[in-house]
Amino acid sequence: MNYTLFSSLIATGEVVADKPGFFENGFVWAIFGIAFAVMLAGVGSAKGVMCVGSSGLGLMSEDPKQFTACLLLTLLPSTQGIYGFVIAFMLLNKANEIGFDAITLSQGLQLFAAAIPVGIVGLASGIFQGKVAAASIALAAKQPKHWSKGMIITLTVEMFALFGFLISIFMIG
């Protein structure tokens, strides 16, 4: 601001509000929420898929007929990443409805908070579901006819991912 503008503001009594800092910008927090949902849930899925996938490849090296069981068990932990991706799109849509240049700090923090359940629960449940699915692969190796029982147990971990997903949906709405 130059001196002439500054002195005229003082003379007229107008007050110029400072631009908000980086972390005081609602848009920044909305973008952090979008990234948070995708990254944490995606990392959980990737780690879970890696865990069960490596076990599945070991089983298929011994018994290639177990491909279907291995594939289905490997796909289960990927759902957490999908949930994070869906929430990120919902957050992006909500931010667009508000207007990216009009998002207040409070609204941005609310959007960020809505990403927390799917992000954190997706991270943890993706990893844990991968571990349970890897144990189900071990069951399939020893008792091939009972791999579906392992899948049912693996799906119980999915329930917690769904809870985080639903809570994030409710918080966005």
N, C-alpha and C positions, 0 to 999 in steps of 0.2 A: 504494500500500500504506500502510495507516495504521500509526501507531507501535505500537499494541497488538499487531497481527498480527506486525509485524517483531520486536518483543521476544520474543514467544512462539516464533517460529521460531528465534531465537538460543538461547533457553533449552532448547528440545527438540533442537537440533542438526540440524533438518531444513534442507535446502538447496532453494531454489526456483530452478529453471532459468529463465533469461530466455526469453521468447518469441523465436523466430528472427527475424532481420531479413528484410526484404522479399526480398533476393536469396539468403537462406539457406533459403528455403521451396521444397521440391520441387514443390509444386503450381504455383508461379509459373513455374518452369523448364519444366514440362510444357506449360503454356499458351503460353509463349513458343515452344516447339517447334511446337505446332499452328499458331500464327499465322505463324511463320517459313516452314513448308512451303507454306501457302496463299498467303501474300503474295508471296514471291519467285518461286515457280513461276508464279503468276498474272500478275505483272508481266512476266515473260519471255514468256508466251503473248500477253498483250495487245499488247506491243510488236511481237512477231513477226507477229501477225495484222494489226496496223495497217500494217506495212511491206508485206506481200504483198497485203493488201486494197486499199491505195491503188494499187498497181501493176495489180491485177486490174481495178479500176474504170476505169483509164485504157485498158486493152486493150478492155474491153467497150464503152467509148464509141466505139471504132473498129469493133469487130466483136462484136456482141451474141451471136453464135453460140458464142463462147468462154466462155460462162457456166459450163458444167460444169467445164472445166479450171481456171478461176479459183476456183470454189467449192472444189474438191478441194484445190488448192494452198493456199488460205486456211485451210482446216480443219486442216492439218497442225501448225502451231505451237500450236494450242489444246490439244494432248494434254499438254503440260507442265503446264498449269494443272490438268488432270484428274488427273495423277499426284500433284500437290501436294495436291489435294482428297482423294484416296483415302488418302494417307499421314496427312493430318490426322485423318480418321475413324479410321484404325487407331490413331493415337496417343491419340485421345480414348477409344477402346475400351479400350486398354491401361491408361490412367490410371483409367478406371472400374473395371477389374478389380482394380487395386491398392487403390483407394479414394482419392478425391480428398483426403480429410482425413488419409490415412495415407501419402502419397507422401513418401519421404525425399528429402533433398537429392541423394543419389547417384542414386536412381531418376529424379528430375526431370531431372537433368543427362543421364542416359542417353537419356531420351525427347527432350530437346532435341537431343542429338547425332544421333539417328536422323533428325531432320528436315533436317539440314545437307546431305546428298547430294542429296536431291530438290529442296531449295530453291535451292541454288547452281547445280547442274547444270541445273535447270529454267529458272532465270533466264537463264543464258548460252545454253543450247541453243535456247530459245524465240526469243530475239533472232536468233541465227545462222541458225536454220532459216527464220525469216521472210525474212532476206536472201537465202538460197539460193532460196527459193520465189519471191521477187520477180524474181530472175534467170531463173527458169524461166518466169515470166510473159513476160519479154522474149523468151525462146526461142519461146514460143507465139505471140507477136506476129509474129515473123519467119518461123517455120516451124511453122504450126499442127498439122501431123501429128506433130510430135516433142515435144509438150508432156509426154507420158508419160515420156520420157527424163529430162526435168527433174524430174519427180516422183520418179523413182527416186533421183536424186542428192539431192534434198531429204530423202528418207527415210533416207539414210545419217546425217544429223545426228540423227535420231530415236533411233538406236542408243545414243547417249551419254545421252540423256534416260532411256532404258530402263535403262541401267546405274545411274544415280543412283537411279532408282525401286526397282530390285531391291536395291541396297545398303541403302536405307532400310528396305525390308521385312525384310531379314535382320537388321538392327540392332534392329528392334522385336521380332522373334521371339526 
